[in-house]
C-alpha cells in the first residue's frame, strides 16, 4: 500500500487564507523581491541610517543597570528577568508609561500597559477580546492600514468601513454606520483609526475634530482604537496635536503603541494601553489590559524579555523621551516629506488629472493619477520604469483608491526621492501617451 | 452631563476569557506570587544555572559573522537583517533545519520552517489555519499541556480529549473519538501530543507505538501535531527515540519546536515544521508553512530578528547541535529526576495510597495521593507547608487528575528536591492525619 503525502485544498483551511487583505502584503513583498533593482517609494519601513550594531550591547547593559539600581535587582534577578519567561504584561511597562507621560502627556497606570509583539499583536489582542460572536463588528476608517483588516479576519470579525473627510473620520457616516449595524442586529464595538499622519491617507485630525470624535464615541458607546505609529513625525514645524488618549477622560480609547519607527522594528516590541474596567461576577474587577494579557498568555506567552531589554535600554538612554531620541530622524523625515511635496509640484504642478495630498507629517503622500493604479500597473512600473509604489486599492475593503497610489518617504534619501519622481514622471507620460487610461 | 468611564462585563468579551484553561496559568502564577518563600516544585521553567549575560553580545556577534561569512552579507545587509522588519518565516530557518538534521535526524526543507514567537505561537498558527468553521475539532491526548487548550479556545476550536495508556495515546480510543466526531458531523483535523517525556504525564511512547500511531493517523486522515520541548532530556542513559517527524514519510506530522528549554525562554523563539502541500486553484502550490506565515503576518508580523539572532548565535556556537550545547543541562536534569524518584521511594515507598510515575526523562513526575489535590489544597500546601506543586486537574478538560499532583525538577537544585519532598511528606501526613481525604 502506498501512502500519499498529506495535502490540503486551501478551501479546507481558515477563510482568512483566501482573503485579499491577507494576500496584499504577500503580493507587495513578491513584487519587491522580483524587481530588486527597482527604486522603492512603497516601503513604510523606517530609515536605516540610525541603526548601529554597537548600540545593542549598550542598550542591554543600560537596562540591566536600571534593574540593579532602580529596581534593587540582584545579579540573579537580572539574569532571570532577561533570560527566563516573564510577566505576561511585560517588563518595560513602567518605562513605556514614563515615555507616554514625557512625550504625549498621557498619564496612565503602568498596570494598564500590555507590552506586545509589535503593535500588530496589540490589535489582535484587542479584537480577540472584543469579538464575542458573529454579531460583534469593528468599524475602521477607510482607507485603513492593512494590518487591522488582517487582524479582524483572524478572529472572523466583520469590518465596516467609515468614510474619511479632510478632518479625518466623518462623524455623520460613523453614526449612520453604527445605527445601520445595530438595526441589522450587529454590535459595533470599536472604531479603529490613526489620528496623526495616517497610513495610508496621511491625514491628521484637527484638535476640534478629536474632541468631537471623543464625544461621538461616548454618545455611541463605542471604543476608539487609536493607533499612533507616526505621531512623532510632524514635518511642518508646527506643534504636535494631543493624542485622543491624552484627551480621554472616560477610558473611551484603547491606545495602540508601536516602537518600530521610534526605536527599531527588529525588536518587535509594541504595546496597548487598555485602562477600561472589566467586571466579572465573583471576582475582582480587572482592567481590559489584564484580559488582553490572558489572551496573550495563550498566544505568545510573553514578549521577548531580551527584545524588551534592548528597547528599554534605548528608552532609558534618552530619559524615556523618544522625541529626544529621534531628533535627527524626525528632521530627516521632515526634509524628505518636503522634498517629495516640492518635487511633485515641480513635475506635476501644471498637469491636469494629477493631484496629491499635502500631509503635515508622517511617511505617506497619496497621488491621484489619470489611470488605474492597480497591481498590474505596479508590476509594469517596476519592470519598465524601475519604480515601486503601493496601489491605494489595497487599503480599501471593496471599492476605492483605484486611481491612487501611495508614496512613502521613510526609507529613502533625498536623491532617491528625486530619482523616484523622475521615474514617476516617465510612468505617467508612458501611460497617458499609450492611452492606458 | 457626567460621563462614566467605559467598562465591560466580562460576559461581553470573548468566551475564552471565562474559560478554566485560560484562568489556570493565572491562578498558578498568583499562588506563586502570594507565597514567594514557598519552595516550588511546580515551575516547568528551565534551570537558570547556565544563564550568563556576557553570552548575549557574543551570540549576536557570532550570528552577524555568519551573515557576513556564510551569507555574503554586507555591513548594511547585516544591520538591516537585525534591526528591520524581516522575512515572515524567519531568519534562522536554515540553522533550525541544520539543528533538526544534526540532533533529530529530521531532514526538512528550510522553507517548511516557520520561526515563531515561542512554540505557543506555532500552536496558534496551526490551529488557526486548520479551524475553518465550528465543525473543525482538535483531538488532544489527555492530560495535556494547558497551552494547547488555550490556543484552541482562542480560535473557538472544540478540543476532544483522547485517553492515554502506559505507551501514550490509546489508538482504540483515538479511532473511537474520530468515528464519533464524524458521526456527529464534526471534522477531526489533528491530534496534539508530546511523544517524549510528556507534560504533564512524563510518558514516553515506545518506538513501535510511534509507528502504530503514524499508521493510524494515515488511516484516519488526521494530522499529528508533535510538540517536543523536552526530547533532549532523556535521563536514564538510554538512547533517545526517533521523533514522529523523523519517521514521517507522508507529511502526516506538523512538528512544533521550542527553543525555550534548550536555548533560553527570554528569546521567545520557537518554530513549526509544516511541509504539507496546500493546493489552491489558479495559484502555485504552497506549503502549510506558507499559509501559517500568512496568518503570522497579521498576528506578530515576524519573530524579533534580534531575538532570532541571539538564538542563531547560540546554535552556531555549538555547530547547530543543541545536544552538544546542553550537555551539562541534560546531565543536571537527569540527576534531578533520579533524585526525585529516589526521594519519593525513600519517603513513600511503603505508604499505601501513594504512587508515582517513573519517567525516563524530562521534567515531570505525577504523584497520586489519597486526598483531593485541588487548588484549595495547593493553597494550603503553599501557606502551611511552603511547598508549591501543580494540581493535575488543570491538565484535564473536564474530569480527571483530582487526586494527582505534578512535581517538576527543572528549576531546582538537588537540595531543594530533598527539602521539597520533606515538605510533601509533612503535607501528606497533615492531610491524612486530619482526615481531609
HADDOCK unambig.tbl for C-alpha pairs under 7 A between the chains (distance, minus, plus):
assign (segid A and resid 3 and name CA) (segid B and resid 250 and name CA) 6.59 0.50 0.50
assign (segid A and resid 4 and name CA) (segid B and resid 250 and name CA) 6.11 0.50 0.50
assign (segid A and resid 5 and name CA) (segid B and resid 250 and name CA) 4.07 0.50 0.50
assign (segid A and resid 5 and name CA) (segid B and resid 251 and name CA) 5.44 0.50 0.50
assign (segid A and resid 6 and name CA) (segid B and resid 250 and name CA) 5.89 0.50 0.50
assign (segid A and resid 6 and name CA) (segid B and resid 251 and name CA) 5.32 0.50 0.50
assign (segid A and resid 6 and name CA) (segid B and resid 252 and name CA) 5.76 0.50 0.50
assign (segid A and resid 6 and name CA) (segid B and resid 276 and name CA) 5.74 0.50 0.50
assign (segid A and resid 6 and name CA) (segid B and resid 277 and name CA) 6.89 0.50 0.50
assign (segid A and resid 7 and name CA) (segid B and resid 276 and name CA) 5.38 0.50 0.50
assign (segid A and resid 7 and name CA) (segid B and resid 277 and name CA) 4.57 0.50 0.50
assign (segid A and resid 7 and name CA) (segid B and resid 278 and name CA) 5.68 0.50 0.50
assign (segid A and resid 8 and name CA) (segid B and resid 277 and name CA) 6.29 0.50 0.50
assign (segid A and resid 8 and name CA) (segid B and resid 278 and name CA) 4.76 0.50 0.50
assign (segid A and resid 8 and name CA) (segid B and resid 279 and name CA) 6.07 0.50 0.50
assign (segid A and resid 9 and name CA) (segid B and resid 278 and name CA) 5.58 0.50 0.50
assign (segid A and resid 9 and name CA) (segid B and resid 279 and name CA) 4.73 0.50 0.50
assign (segid A and resid 9 and name CA) (segid B and resid 280 and name CA) 5.92 0.50 0.50
assign (segid A and resid 10 and name CA) (segid B and resid 278 and name CA) 5.83 0.50 0.50
assign (segid A and resid 10 and name CA) (segid B and resid 279 and name CA) 5.84 0.50 0.50
assign (segid A and resid 10 and name CA) (segid B and resid 280 and name CA) 5.39 0.50 0.50
assign (segid A and resid 12 and name CA) (segid B and resid 132 and name CA) 6.72 0.50 0.50
assign (segid A and resid 13 and name CA) (segid B and resid 129 and name CA) 5.37 0.50 0.50
assign (segid A and resid 13 and name CA) (segid B and resid 130 and name CA) 5.18 0.50 0.50
assign (segid A and resid 13 and name CA) (segid B and resid 131 and name CA) 6.57 0.50 0.50
assign (segid A and resid 13 and name CA) (segid B and resid 132 and name CA) 5.32 0.50 0.50
assign (segid A and resid 14 and name CA) (segid B and resid 128 and name CA) 6.64 0.50 0.50
assign (segid A and resid 14 and name CA) (segid B and resid 129 and name CA) 5.14 0.50 0.50
assign (segid A and resid 14 and name CA) (segid B and resid 130 and name CA) 6.18 0.50 0.50
assign (segid A and resid 14 and name CA) (segid B and resid 131 and name CA) 5.70 0.50 0.50
assign (segid A and resid 14 and name CA) (segid B and resid 132 and name CA) 4.04 0.50 0.50
assign (segid A and resid 15 and name CA) (segid B and resid 132 and name CA) 6.36 0.50 0.50
assign (segid A and resid 17 and name CA) (segid B and resid 291 and name CA) 6.68 0.50 0.50
assign (segid A and resid 22 and name CA) (segid B and resid 294 and name CA) 6.49 0.50 0.50
assign (segid A and resid 51 and name CA) (segid B and resid 79 and name CA) 6.58 0.50 0.50
assign (segid A and resid 51 and name CA) (segid B and resid 83 and name CA) 6.79 0.50 0.50
assign (segid A and resid 52 and name CA) (segid B and resid 79 and name CA) 6.98 0.50 0.50
assign (segid A and resid 53 and name CA) (segid B and resid 79 and name CA) 6.58 0.50 0.50
assign (segid A and resid 57 and name CA) (segid B and resid 57 and name CA) 5.73 0.50 0.50
assign (segid A and resid 79 and name CA) (segid B and resid 51 and name CA) 6.56 0.50 0.50
assign (segid A and resid 79 and name CA) (segid B and resid 52 and name CA) 6.97 0.50 0.50
assign (segid A and resid 79 and name CA) (segid B and resid 53 and name CA) 6.59 0.50 0.50
assign (segid A and resid 80 and name CA) (segid B and resid 48 and name CA) 7.00 0.50 0.50
assign (segid A and resid 82 and name CA) (segid B and resid 266 and name CA) 5.86 0.50 0.50
assign (segid A and resid 83 and name CA) (segid B and resid 51 and name CA) 6.80 0.50 0.50
assign (segid A and resid 83 and name CA) (segid B and resid 264 and name CA) 5.89 0.50 0.50
assign (segid A and resid 83 and name CA) (segid B and resid 265 and name CA) 6.04 0.50 0.50
assign (segid A and resid 83 and name CA) (segid B and resid 266 and name CA) 4.18 0.50 0.50
assign (segid A and resid 84 and name CA) (segid B and resid 264 and name CA) 6.73 0.50 0.50
assign (segid A and resid 84 and name CA) (segid B and resid 265 and name CA) 5.00 0.50 0.50
assign (segid A and resid 84 and name CA) (segid B and resid 266 and name CA) 4.77 0.50 0.50
assign (segid A and resid 85 and name CA) (segid B and resid 265 and name CA) 5.36 0.50 0.50
assign (segid A and resid 85 and name CA) (segid B and resid 266 and name CA) 5.66 0.50 0.50
assign (segid A and resid 117 and name CA) (segid B and resid 300 and name CA) 5.74 0.50 0.50
assign (segid A and resid 118 and name CA) (segid B and resid 300 and name CA) 6.38 0.50 0.50
assign (segid A and resid 120 and name CA) (segid B and resid 298 and name CA) 6.68 0.50 0.50
assign (segid A and resid 120 and name CA) (segid B and resid 299 and name CA) 5.87 0.50 0.50
assign (segid A and resid 120 and name CA) (segid B and resid 300 and name CA) 5.62 0.50 0.50
assign (segid A and resid 120 and name CA) (segid B and resid 301 and name CA) 6.87 0.50 0.50
assign (segid A and resid 121 and name CA) (segid B and resid 299 and name CA) 5.38 0.50 0.50
assign (segid A and resid 121 and name CA) (segid B and resid 300 and name CA) 5.26 0.50 0.50
assign (segid A and resid 124 and name CA) (segid B and resid 299 and name CA) 6.38 0.50 0.50
assign (segid A and resid 128 and name CA) (segid B and resid 14 and name CA) 6.66 0.50 0.50
assign (segid A and resid 129 and name CA) (segid B and resid 13 and name CA) 5.36 0.50 0.50
assign (segid A and resid 129 and name CA) (segid B and resid 14 and name CA) 5.15 0.50 0.50
assign (segid A and resid 130 and name CA) (segid B and resid 13 and name CA) 5.17 0.50 0.50
assign (segid A and resid 130 and name CA) (segid B and resid 14 and name CA) 6.19 0.50 0.50
assign (segid A and resid 131 and name CA) (segid B and resid 13 and name CA) 6.57 0.50 0.50
assign (segid A and resid 131 and name CA) (segid B and resid 14 and name CA) 5.72 0.50 0.50
assign (segid A and resid 132 and name CA) (segid B and resid 12 and name CA) 6.72 0.50 0.50
assign (segid A and resid 132 and name CA) (segid B and resid 13 and name CA) 5.31 0.50 0.50
assign (segid A and resid 132 and name CA) (segid B and resid 14 and name CA) 4.03 0.50 0.50
assign (segid A and resid 132 and name CA) (segid B and resid 15 and name CA) 6.36 0.50 0.50
assign (segid A and resid 147 and name CA) (segid B and resid 298 and name CA) 5.85 0.50 0.50
assign (segid A and resid 150 and name CA) (segid B and resid 298 and name CA) 5.25 0.50 0.50
assign (segid A and resid 151 and name CA) (segid B and resid 298 and name CA) 5.48 0.50 0.50
assign (segid A and resid 151 and name CA) (segid B and resid 299 and name CA) 6.51 0.50 0.50
assign (segid A and resid 250 and name CA) (segid B and resid 3 and name CA) 6.63 0.50 0.50
assign (segid A and resid 250 and name CA) (segid B and resid 4 and name CA) 6.12 0.50 0.50
assign (segid A and resid 250 and name CA) (segid B and resid 5 and name CA) 4.06 0.50 0.50
assign (segid A and resid 250 and name CA) (segid B and resid 6 and name CA) 5.90 0.50 0.50
assign (segid A and resid 251 and name CA) (segid B and resid 5 and name CA) 5.44 0.50 0.50
assign (segid A and resid 251 and name CA) (segid B and resid 6 and name CA) 5.33 0.50 0.50
assign (segid A and resid 252 and name CA) (segid B and resid 6 and name CA) 5.77 0.50 0.50
assign (segid A and resid 264 and name CA) (segid B and resid 83 and name CA) 5.89 0.50 0.50
assign (segid A and resid 264 and name CA) (segid B and resid 84 and name CA) 6.73 0.50 0.50
assign (segid A and resid 265 and name CA) (segid B and resid 83 and name CA) 6.05 0.50 0.50
assign (segid A and resid 265 and name CA) (segid B and resid 84 and name CA) 5.00 0.50 0.50
assign (segid A and resid 265 and name CA) (segid B and resid 85 and name CA) 5.35 0.50 0.50
assign (segid A and resid 266 and name CA) (segid B and resid 82 and name CA) 5.87 0.50 0.50
assign (segid A and resid 266 and name CA) (segid B and resid 83 and name CA) 4.19 0.50 0.50
assign (segid A and resid 266 and name CA) (segid B and resid 84 and name CA) 4.78 0.50 0.50
assign (segid A and resid 266 and name CA) (segid B and resid 85 and name CA) 5.65 0.50 0.50
assign (segid A and resid 266 and name CA) (segid B and resid 304 and name CA) 5.41 0.50 0.50
assign (segid A and resid 266 and name CA) (segid B and resid 305 and name CA) 5.19 0.50 0.50
assign (segid A and resid 266 and name CA) (segid B and resid 306 and name CA) 5.73 0.50 0.50
assign (segid A and resid 267 and name CA) (segid B and resid 304 and name CA) 5.10 0.50 0.50
assign (segid A and resid 267 and name CA) (segid B and resid 305 and name CA) 6.77 0.50 0.50
assign (segid A and resid 267 and name CA) (segid B and resid 306 and name CA) 5.83 0.50 0.50
assign (segid A and resid 268 and name CA) (segid B and resid 304 and name CA) 5.08 0.50 0.50
assign (segid A and resid 276 and name CA) (segid B and resid 6 and name CA) 5.74 0.50 0.50
assign (segid A and resid 276 and name CA) (segid B and resid 7 and name CA) 5.39 0.50 0.50
assign (segid A and resid 277 and name CA) (segid B and resid 6 and name CA) 6.88 0.50 0.50
assign (segid A and resid 277 and name CA) (segid B and resid 7 and name CA) 4.57 0.50 0.50
assign (segid A and resid 277 and name CA) (segid B and resid 8 and name CA) 6.28 0.50 0.50
assign (segid A and resid 278 and name CA) (segid B and resid 7 and name CA) 5.67 0.50 0.50
assign (segid A and resid 278 and name CA) (segid B and resid 8 and name CA) 4.76 0.50 0.50
assign (segid A and resid 278 and name CA) (segid B and resid 9 and name CA) 5.57 0.50 0.50
assign (segid A and resid 278 and name CA) (segid B and resid 10 and name CA) 5.83 0.50 0.50
assign (segid A and resid 279 and name CA) (segid B and resid 8 and name CA) 6.07 0.50 0.50
assign (segid A and resid 279 and name CA) (segid B and resid 9 and name CA) 4.72 0.50 0.50
assign (segid A and resid 279 and name CA) (segid B and resid 10 and name CA) 5.83 0.50 0.50
assign (segid A and resid 280 and name CA) (segid B and resid 9 and name CA) 5.91 0.50 0.50
assign (segid A and resid 280 and name CA) (segid B and resid 10 and name CA) 5.38 0.50 0.50
assign (segid A and resid 291 and name CA) (segid B and resid 17 and name CA) 6.68 0.50 0.50
assign (segid A and resid 294 and name CA) (segid B and resid 22 and name CA) 6.49 0.50 0.50
assign (segid A and resid 298 and name CA) (segid B and resid 120 and name CA) 6.68 0.50 0.50
assign (segid A and resid 298 and name CA) (segid B and resid 147 and name CA) 5.86 0.50 0.50
assign (segid A and resid 298 and name CA) (segid B and resid 150 and name CA) 5.25 0.50 0.50
assign (segid A and resid 298 and name CA) (segid B and resid 151 and name CA) 5.49 0.50 0.50
assign (segid A and resid 299 and name CA) (segid B and resid 120 and name CA) 5.87 0.50 0.50
assign (segid A and resid 299 and name CA) (segid B and resid 121 and name CA) 5.38 0.50 0.50
assign (segid A and resid 299 and name CA) (segid B and resid 124 and name CA) 6.39 0.50 0.50
assign (segid A and resid 299 and name CA) (segid B and resid 151 and name CA) 6.51 0.50 0.50
assign (segid A and resid 300 and name CA) (segid B and resid 117 and name CA) 5.74 0.50 0.50
assign (segid A and resid 300 and name CA) (segid B and resid 118 and name CA) 6.37 0.50 0.50
assign (segid A and resid 300 and name CA) (segid B and resid 120 and name CA) 5.61 0.50 0.50
assign (segid A and resid 300 and name CA) (segid B and resid 121 and name CA) 5.27 0.50 0.50
assign (segid A and resid 301 and name CA) (segid B and resid 120 and name CA) 6.87 0.50 0.50
assign (segid A and resid 304 and name CA) (segid B and resid 266 and name CA) 5.42 0.50 0.50
assign (segid A and resid 304 and name CA) (segid B and resid 267 and name CA) 5.09 0.50 0.50
assign (segid A and resid 304 and name CA) (segid B and resid 268 and name CA) 5.09 0.50 0.50
assign (segid A and resid 305 and name CA) (segid B and resid 266 and name CA) 5.20 0.50 0.50
assign (segid A and resid 305 and name CA) (segid B and resid 267 and name CA) 6.77 0.50 0.50
assign (segid A and resid 306 and name CA) (segid B and resid 266 and name CA) 5.74 0.50 0.50
assign (segid A and resid 306 and name CA) (segid B and resid 267 and name CA) 5.83 0.50 0.50
assign (segid A and resid 306 and name CA) (segid B and resid 307 and name CA) 6.70 0.50 0.50
assign (segid A and resid 307 and name CA) (segid B and resid 306 and name CA) 6.69 0.50 0.50
assign (segid A and resid 307 and name CA) (segid B and resid 307 and name CA) 6.28 0.50 0.50
